[in-house]
Amino acid sequence: MEAFYGFIDNLSGFIWGGSWGSTQVLPFAPLAVFLLGSGLFFMIRLGGRPLRRFGPALAELWGSRKGDGDPNTITAWQALSTALSGQVGTGNLAGVATAITLGGPGAIFWMWLTALFGMALAFAESSLAIKYRERDKNGRINGGPMYYIKNALGKNWGWLAVFFCIGTLFSATATGGMVQANSITQTVVRSGAEIGVGIPAWSVGLVLSVLTFAVIIGGIKSIGNVAGKVVPFMALFYVLAAFVVLMMNVTEIPAALSLIVKSAFGLEQAAGGLAGYGMAAAVRAGVARGLFSNEAGQGSAPIAHAAAQTRNPVKQGEIAMIGVFIDTLVICTMTALVILTTTGTWVTADGGETQYIWLAADLEASAITNAAYEAAFTGGGWIVTICLALFAFTTIIGWSYYAEQAITYLVGEWATKPFRFLWVGVIFIGAMAQVEFVWKFGDLANASMAFPNLIAILLLSGVVVAMHKKNGDPDTEDGNSVMLKGEGVE
């Protein structure tokens, strides 16, 4: 088993860092270059649309809160909330801390860049998801990368759609389900111990399973309704809490931002206890954690956006951009600044002392974020506990739909209801399992979705640009057409 884990680590290291074990095989990280390069390509071809149209996209989102009564679709607001439910998860708390510990503060800069270019990728993949989605004989909407691969690229590319679906199931089970359930369980058990209450892991798993089932049994309509209410609340709550901490340490923010930029290019490695955090490490950690968090280019979010009540692909593509911005450029940035501006005395591995919580030898992942809030004010750690539970739960219900759509594509709609029961079982097992081995598959699982999706949207870049130029007018040949299953693209 150790040999197998070693192989997985090496394969992940090659994909994300260009290294195999201790040997640097390539001078660059294959997926990082592919992801950033694809995002830059679309940003240029779209004429910087994600930046130019961000304001109007917010207005479009606000105006889309009311639905049209279609029982098989959800509002654009709910579609974004569902996508955000999958995007905003443990990556916004534990993932940011992990990126900083692995790649130094400079990793945050590369997270920003991944998100900036990722907004262009989100526009491309979500607009394609609307254009090439299907409506089956029961009125159910199905969409996502597998459908634009099938309906736009044709039968010869069917293998790519299947590969994407398998990657989706892989990623959903590992990082979208088991890891999230385990994070909630460990957080609740640890919090109970702090106040002298022993909470068995199985009881948390049982409650979590029941809550999950209550939401997902109703399908996308139920998931969208819950996400539309919970996600905006939890995001606002966390942003306000982080804002309070940052205002308490406002004088430290300029130095933290400077540290992030300098460390991103290897300009700060010899001072301040930062030795060992080179540019390559910053790029790898930042891009990998950035994708884990905002999922831009991964192909998961367009599955949610495909269910939106709109015939205009461009409009929904613009709304999808907002999700990447909120996830990384707002929530992840605030987490990073809280960690880098909050100080405390911690003993490092070499016996020295440091004021940076993220350098503490005995802390890792979400524990670092928790310590930062606790150092800011008494009881601050409970903010992380509450938000982690909410973030992880919404990720569970969001990813259940992504996996369900993958199952539908592979074997048919009949499998959706049995799958929902199976998903509840995955959550219960994940709550009690030792999931260290699952984390080893996390980045690999994300890559297994990103590669086929990026290939597809690059091949369809001409379609994306055509929709962009005609602004997604549904009355033009480049507008959307909701199709019956089995019919061709109009």
C-alpha positions, 0 to 999 in steps of 0.5 A: 500500500505504501508503494501505491501511495508513493506512486500517487504522490509522484504522479500528482507531483508530476502533474502539478510540479513537473517532478517525479519524487526528488527528480525534476523531470520538467522545468514547469508544472504541466497542469499549471501551465495548461490551466493558466495558459487556457485562461489567458487564451480565453481572456485575450480572445474574449477581449477581457470580457470578465473584467469589462462585464463584471458590473453588468454581471452583478446586475444580471444576477440580482435581476434573476432571483425570481423564477419562471415556474419551470419545475425542472430548472432553477433561477440563475441566482440558485444556479450560482449558489449551487455552483458556489456550494461546491466551490466554497468549501474546506479549500477556502479555509484549510486549502488556503492555509495548506497553500501558504505552508507548502508554497509560502505567502507567494502561493496566494498570488498564484491563486489570484492569477488562477482566479483571474484567468479562471473567470474567463474559463468559467465564462467559456464552460458555463456558456457552452453548458447552456448552449448544448444542454439537453431536456429529456422526455420527462422535462429534466435538464441535463448539462455540463462538459459531457454534453457539450463534448457530445453535442458539439464535438461529436461521437468521435469524442465520446471517450472524452466525455466518458473520461470526464464523467469518471473523473467527476465521480472520482473527485466527487467521492474523494474531495466532494463527499468523504473529505467534506464529511470528515472535516465536519465530523472532526470539527464537531468532535474537537469543538465538543471536546473543548467544552467537555462534551464527548461526541461520537463520530458516528452520531455526527455522521448519522445527523449529516447523512440525514440532513444530506438526504433531506436536501438531495432527495428532491434533486436540483430543485431542492438543492438549488432552493437550499443553496440559494438561501444558505450560501449567500448567508454563510459567505456574508457571515464569513466575510464580515468576520474576516473583515473585523479581524483585518480591521483589528490588524489593518496596519499589517495589511500592506506588509502582508500584501507586499510579502505575497507579491515578493514571495510569488517571484522568489524575492523574499526567500532569504529573509524572515524565516521564509527560506525554502519557499521558492517560486516553483513551490509557490506556483504549484501550491497556489495553482493547485489550491486555487483550482481545488477552491474555485474549480474554474476550468475543472468542469464542475460549476457548468453542470450547475449553471446548465440547469438555470432558467435562461436561453442566453448562454452569455448571460449565464456565462457572465454570472458564472464568472462571479462565483470564481471572484467570490470564492477566491478573490474575496473569501480565499484572500480574506482568509490569507490576510487573516493568517498573515496579519494575525500574530502569536508566539509559536515554536518552530521545528528548529526551536526558534520562535516566530510571530507567524501562525502559519510557520508553527510546527505543530499546526496544519490546514484548518488548525492554522486558520482556527489559530489565527482567529483565536489569536485575534479575539477570544472565541474567534476559533468558533467562527472557523468551526461554524463556517467550516461546517457550513462550507463543507455541508453545502459542498456535499450537496453541490457535488452530489448533483455533479456526481448524479449528472455524471451517473445519468450520462454514463448509465441513464436517468434511472440510476439517479434515485439509487445514487442518492441513497449511495451518496448518503452512505458515502457521507456516513463512511467519510464521517468516520473514516481515516481520510488521509489516503483520500487527500492523496487523491484530491489533486489527482481527482481534480486533474482528471476532470480539468484535463478533458474539460480544458481540451473540450473548451479549447476545441470549442473556443470558436463557438465561445467567441461567436457567442461572445460577439453576438452577446448570446442573443437566443434568436441568433444561430449562436443562441441556445437551444434546449434539445430533446434527448437524442436530437441533434444540435439545432 
